[in-house]
Amino acid sequence: MSNLRPQRFDDLIGQDEIIQNLKISVKSAMVRRDTLSHCLFYGGAGLGKTTLARALANELNVPIEIANGASLSTSKDVLPYLMKMTRGSIFFIDEIHRVSKKVQEYLLTVIEDFRLDIVIPASKNSQGETINIDIPKFCFVGATTEMGDLVQPFLDRFKLKHFIRTYSVEELSELVSINAKKIKVDISEESVKIISKISRGVPRLANNFLEWLRDYGVANGLRNLSSEQVTKAIKMQGIDENGLNPIDRKYLEVLINLPKGTHIGVNTLCSALSLDRQTIEQKIEPYLMQQGYVNRTSKGRVLIRGLVTPS
């Protein structure tokens, strides 16, 4: 999907407010010949936080080091990245909420004072000591879907915080049209709207559907895809006209089979669906709630409307 990833701010579709704010921050830093303030991008998965970080580095014309928070459990894990920092460069951590609390606390001094504190343990011939190493001033950028999991002092170090919202159908339509040409998928405007509608406002999903349509067309020897063929290909993935997948529909069917107005607890849903609570609350319910299918109350989950085509 790297060939679909925009490289500069002006290549990005949507998020206009954030782009305009970042352009101001970037221009100011460059005019002042200073390093950009630390940035945090937060929002749902697949909305382009990593793409935005890469574009930010390109706008600043600086190198970027990329790490995943899940792999940073000790201070030793971050040292290789920090040792590569040059003045103004970017250290980007995706899924930064998965960085261990100890590492978050260790990074406080690093991103505030640009200093590494390396502890040398005691041995038979030494009592041990802490070595302080100054490093070039750099820009620290994080991306997270769960900002609340960051310790507050660490969160406070990010002067620039930007919420990445979901995309409108119109924005996704523009993105799908552009990317379809990039990967040589010949589809109609109606097909573009179908893909945009079922992509839940998430560019990553739209691009995934596009690549599936490319493969479907190649496998079936189709030079262009009609809306009927696009719909058929999407249904092969288990996705209906509302963007619901099989587990979404199974979730709704559990509620549909209850007496009208009945509330059901999340633990009961876990048992009925054979899924863990985190998957239900973070992966399934947000979209169903956004689309007005269900509501979460203190009494439990309750069905608002069933499996019908939205008006």
C-alpha positions in Angstrom: 0.0 0.0 0.0 3.1 2.3 0.1 2.4 3.4 -3.5 -1.0 4.7 -2.3 0.5 6.7 0.6 0.6 10.5 0.0 4.0 12.1 0.4 3.3 15.7 1.1 0.6 17.8 2.8 -0.9 18.9 -0.5 -1.4 15.3 -1.6 -3.5 14.5 1.4 -7.3 14.3 1.1 -9.4 15.5 4.0 -8.2 16.6 7.5 -8.0 20.2 6.1 -8.1 21.8 9.6 -5.1 19.7 10.8 -3.1 20.3 7.6 -3.6 24.0 7.8 -2.5 24.0 11.5 0.5 21.9 10.7 1.5 24.1 7.8 1.6 27.1 10.2 3.7 25.1 12.7 6.1 23.9 10.0 6.6 27.3 8.5 7.2 28.9 11.8 9.8 26.3 12.8 11.6 26.7 9.5 11.6 30.5 9.6 12.9 30.4 13.2 15.3 27.7 12.2 14.1 25.7 15.2 12.9 22.2 15.7 9.1 21.5 15.4 7.3 21.1 18.7 6.4 17.5 19.7 3.2 16.3 18.0 0.6 13.7 18.9 -1.9 12.4 16.4 -4.9 10.5 17.9 -7.9 8.9 16.5 -9.2 5.6 15.1 -7.2 3.0 13.3 -6.6 3.4 9.6 -7.2 7.1 9.4 -3.7 8.0 8.2 -1.7 9.0 11.3 1.5 7.3 10.0 1.0 8.8 6.6 0.7 12.2 8.2 3.9 11.7 10.2 5.8 10.7 7.0 4.4 13.8 5.2 5.4 16.0 8.1 9.0 14.8 7.7 8.9 15.4 4.0 7.6 19.0 4.6 10.4 19.6 7.0 12.9 17.9 4.8 14.2 15.9 7.7 14.8 12.1 8.3 12.3 10.1 10.2 12.9 7.1 12.5 9.8 4.9 12.9 9.1 2.5 15.8 6.1 0.6 17.1 5.1 1.1 20.7 4.6 -2.6 21.3 8.3 -3.2 20.8 9.4 -0.6 23.3 9.3 -2.2 26.7 12.6 -1.1 28.2 14.8 2.0 27.9 17.3 -0.1 26.0 14.7 -0.6 23.2 14.5 3.1 22.4 18.3 3.9 22.6 19.1 2.7 19.0 16.4 5.2 17.7 17.5 8.1 19.9 21.2 7.6 19.0 20.3 8.2 15.3 18.6 11.6 16.0 20.0 14.6 14.2 18.9 18.2 14.8 15.3 18.7 13.7 14.8 15.0 12.7 11.6 13.1 13.7 11.3 10.1 16.0 7.9 8.7 15.3 6.2 6.0 17.5 3.1 4.3 16.2 0.7 2.9 18.8 2.5 4.9 21.4 -0.1 3.9 24.0 1.6 0.5 24.0 4.9 1.9 25.1 5.5 0.6 28.7 4.9 3.1 31.5 8.6 2.8 32.5 9.7 3.9 29.0 7.2 6.7 28.9 8.7 8.0 32.2 12.2 7.5 30.8 11.4 9.5 27.7 10.2 12.5 29.8 13.8 13.8 30.3 14.7 12.8 26.8 12.1 14.9 25.0 12.2 17.7 27.6 15.9 18.2 28.0 17.3 16.2 25.1 19.5 14.2 27.3 20.0 10.4 27.7 20.5 9.1 31.2 22.3 5.7 30.8 22.7 3.7 34.0 25.8 1.6 34.4 25.1 -1.1 37.0 27.4 -1.8 39.9 30.0 -4.5 39.6 32.8 -5.8 41.8 35.1 -3.0 40.9 32.5 -0.2 40.5 29.6 1.2 42.5 27.7 2.0 39.4 27.0 5.3 37.9 24.7 7.3 35.6 26.1 8.7 32.4 24.4 11.8 30.9 24.6 12.2 27.1 23.3 15.3 25.3 21.5 14.5 22.0 20.4 16.8 19.2 17.1 18.6 19.6 14.6 16.5 17.6 10.8 16.4 17.1 9.0 13.6 18.9 5.8 12.4 17.1 3.3 9.8 18.5 0.2 8.2 17.1 -2.4 6.5 19.2 -5.9 5.2 19.2 -6.0 5.3 23.0 -4.7 8.6 24.2 -6.1 7.9 27.7 -3.5 5.2 28.2 -0.6 7.6 28.2 0.6 8.8 31.6 -0.3 12.4 32.1 3.2 13.9 32.4 4.1 12.2 29.1 1.0 13.4 27.4 1.6 16.9 28.5 5.0 17.0 26.7 3.1 17.0 23.3 2.5 20.7 22.6 0.7 19.9 19.3 -2.2 17.5 19.7 -4.3 16.7 16.6 -7.5 14.6 16.5 -7.8 12.6 13.3 -11.5 12.3 12.5 -13.2 9.8 10.2 -13.6 10.8 6.6 -16.8 11.8 4.8 -18.2 9.8 1.9 -17.3 12.7 -0.4 -13.7 12.8 0.9 -13.3 9.0 0.5 -14.8 9.2 -3.0 -12.1 11.6 -4.0 -9.4 9.4 -2.4 -10.8 6.2 -4.1 -10.9 7.9 -7.5 -7.3 9.0 -7.2 -6.0 5.6 -5.8 -8.0 3.6 -8.4 -6.0 5.2 -11.1 -2.7 4.6 -9.3 -3.3 0.8 -9.1 -5.1 0.7 -12.5 -8.5 -0.3 -11.3 -11.1 0.9 -13.9 -14.4 1.5 -12.0 -17.4 3.8 -12.5 -18.4 6.8 -10.4 -21.2 4.6 -9.0 -18.7 2.0 -7.9 -16.6 4.7 -6.3 -19.6 5.7 -4.2 -20.3 2.1 -3.2 -16.7 1.7 -1.9 -16.8 5.0 -0.1 -20.0 4.2 1.6 -18.9 0.8 3.0 -15.5 2.0 4.1 -16.7 3.3 7.5 -14.9 6.7 6.9 -11.5 4.9 7.0 -9.0 5.3 4.1 -7.2 2.1 5.0 -10.4 0.1 4.4 -11.1 1.9 1.2 -7.7 1.1 -0.1 -8.0 -2.5 1.0 -11.3 -2.8 -1.0 -9.6 -1.2 -4.0 -6.8 -3.8 -3.9 -9.3 -6.6 -3.6 -11.2 -5.3 -6.6 -7.9 -5.1 -8.6 -7.2 -8.8 -7.7 -10.9 -9.7 -8.5 -10.6 -8.1 -11.9 -7.3 -9.6 -12.7 -8.4 -13.1 -11.6 -11.6 -12.9 -13.7 -10.0 -11.2 -16.8 -12.0 -8.0 -16.4 -10.6 -4.8 -17.8 -13.2 -2.7 -16.1 -15.7 -3.4 -13.3 -19.3 -2.5 -13.4 -21.2 -1.5 -10.2 -22.8 -5.0 -10.2 -19.4 -6.7 -10.3 -18.1 -4.4 -7.6 -21.0 -5.3 -5.4 -20.5 -9.0 -6.1 -16.8 -8.7 -5.3 -17.4 -6.9 -2.0 -20.0 -9.4 -0.9 -17.5 -12.2 -1.4 -15.6 -10.4 1.4 -18.7 -10.7 3.6 -19.4 -7.0 3.5 -23.0 -5.8 2.8 -24.3 -2.5 1.3 -24.1 -0.9 4.8 -20.5 -1.7 5.3 -21.4 -4.4 8.0 -19.2 -7.5 8.2 -20.4 -10.9 9.4 -19.5 -10.3 13.0 -21.4 -7.0 13.0 -24.5 -8.7 11.7 -24.1 -11.5 14.2 -23.9 -8.9 17.0 -27.1 -7.2 15.7 -28.9 -10.6 15.3 -28.3 -11.3 19.0 -30.1 -8.0 19.9 -32.8 -8.5 17.2 -33.8 -11.8 18.7 -34.5 -10.2 22.1 -37.8 -8.6 23.1 -38.0 -5.0 21.9 -36.3 -2.6 24.3 -34.4 -5.3 26.1 -30.9 -4.4 27.4 -28.1 -6.9 27.3 -24.8 -6.8 29.2 -21.4 -6.9 27.5 -20.5 -10.2 29.3 -23.5 -11.9 27.8 -22.5 -10.6 24.4 -19.0 -11.9 24.9 -20.5 -15.4 25.5 -22.9 -15.2 22.6 -20.3 -14.1 20.1 -17.3 -15.9 21.5 -15.4 -12.7 21.6 -13.5 -10.8 24.2 -14.8 -7.6 25.7 -12.1 -5.4 24.2 -12.9 -6.5 20.7 -16.6 -5.8 21.2 -16.2 -2.4 22.8 -13.3 -1.1 20.6 -13.8 -2.8 17.2 -17.5 -3.6 16.8 -19.6 -1.2 18.8 -18.2 2.2 17.7 -19.3 1.9 14.1 -22.7 0.3 15.1 -23.3 3.2 17.5 -22.2 5.8 14.9 -24.6 4.4 12.4 -27.5 4.4 14.9 -27.9 0.6 15.2 -27.3 0.3 19.0 -26.8 2.3 22.1 -24.7 1.7 25.2 -26.5 2.6 28.5 -25.9 1.9 32.2 -28.3 -1.0 31.8 -26.4 -2.5 28.9 -26.7 -2.6 25.1 -30.0 -1.9 23.4 -31.1 -2.1 19.8 -32.2 1.1 18.1 -32.7 -0.2 14.6 -32.2 -3.5 12.9 -30.6 -4.7 9.7 -32.2 -2.3 7.2 -30.7 -0.1 4.5 -30.1 3.4 6.0 -32.2 6.1 4.4 
